[in-house]
Amino acid sequence: MSTIAENLAAIRGRIRDAARAAGRDPASVALVAVSKKKPAEAIREAYAAGHRAFGESYAQELDAKARDLADLADIEWHFIGHLQSNKAKLVAAHARVVHSIDGAGLARELGRRVALAGRPKVGALIEVSVAGEAQKHGAPPSELGAVIEAVRAEASLDLRGLMTMPPAGDLDEARRTFEALAQLRDRHGGIAALPELSMGMSDDLEAGVAAGATLVRVGSAIFGAR
Ligand SMILES: *Cc1c(COP(=O)(O)O)cnc(C)c1O
């Protein structure tokens, strides 16, 4: 079995190869190591190998791990899971970036909670269900403009871009979904307004990078099956 450090190196290699194949600078694609359902010790191991950005999907789990790992001063928490407004306080206490804002109400509550916590601005990405109902979460494309306005209205949130998560197990569908997200970005102000695209996971990060991802969220290929 490979170690977490070896897996991280392999993923960085895949990102580099995919970026080069797409004519992109590999440094323009950041890796979020998705540590959900994995113990804090696994995160320490990745941190010791030099990794800093970690993704969590559950608010309580993020809270517990962030407390547990508070000694890792420059660790960077990304919240990537479905978030209900009543859990926004937990996420606001720890996250540097939230990838999964899917409505105006959540944007307002998260903004309020970050401000109350007195934390620096939190990076905000809007999750979009570009493929329609096959995707469990995310704002429909027709609501994207309104969610963008709601995020922009929060002084404690820094609008960074868009995120999507395609239905599992179909690479062609994933590719179409990623391309659709990039087109949606172009219709809502382009790179100047929405510089980041969070798309691509263990099985489809190459497709994400080919379509313009600046953030890929990789879990099982680093930490093993969940
Ligand atoms: C779990 C998860 C990932 C990572 O998926 P892997 O297939 O393990 O790489 C990425 N994004 C989100 C939103 C997730 O929930």
Ligand as a Chemical Component Dictionary entry (heavy atoms), coordinates in Angstrom:
data_LIG
# 
_chem_comp.id                   LIG 
_chem_comp.type                 NON-POLYMER 
_chem_comp.pdbx_formal_charge   0 
_chem_comp.three_letter_code    LIG 
# 
loop_
_chem_comp_atom.comp_id 
_chem_comp_atom.atom_id 
_chem_comp_atom.alt_atom_id 
_chem_comp_atom.type_symbol 
_chem_comp_atom.charge 
_chem_comp_atom.model_Cartn_x 
_chem_comp_atom.model_Cartn_y 
_chem_comp_atom.model_Cartn_z 
_chem_comp_atom.pdbx_ordinal 
LIG C1 C1 C 0 -16.042 13.368 -1.197 1  
LIG C2 C2 C 0 -15.976 14.545 -2.082 2  
LIG C3 C3 C 0 -14.887 14.741 -2.955 3  
LIG C4 C4 C 0 -13.742 13.752 -3.102 4  
LIG O1 O1 O 0 -14.166 12.625 -3.808 5  
LIG P1 P1 P 0 -13.134 11.447 -4.171 6  
LIG O2 O2 O 0 -13.852 10.677 -5.196 7  
LIG O3 O3 O 0 -12.905 10.702 -2.902 8  
LIG O4 O4 O 0 -11.893 12.071 -4.680 9  
LIG C5 C5 C 0 -14.882 15.897 -3.718 10 
LIG N1 N1 N 0 -15.868 16.816 -3.631 11 
LIG C6 C6 C 0 -16.914 16.660 -2.813 12 
LIG C7 C7 C 0 -17.963 17.699 -2.776 13 
LIG C8 C8 C 0 -17.007 15.520 -2.020 14 
LIG O5 O5 O 0 -18.069 15.372 -1.226 15 
# 
loop_
_chem_comp_bond.comp_id 
_chem_comp_bond.atom_id_1 
_chem_comp_bond.atom_id_2 
_chem_comp_bond.value_order 
_chem_comp_bond.pdbx_ordinal 
LIG C1 C2 SING 1  
LIG C2 C3 SING 2  
LIG C2 C8 DOUB 3  
LIG C3 C4 SING 4  
LIG C3 C5 DOUB 5  
LIG C4 O1 SING 6  
LIG O1 P1 SING 7  
LIG P1 O2 DOUB 8  
LIG P1 O3 SING 9  
LIG P1 O4 SING 10 
LIG C5 N1 SING 11 
LIG N1 C6 DOUB 12 
LIG C6 C7 SING 13 
LIG C6 C8 SING 14 
LIG C8 O5 SING 15 
# 
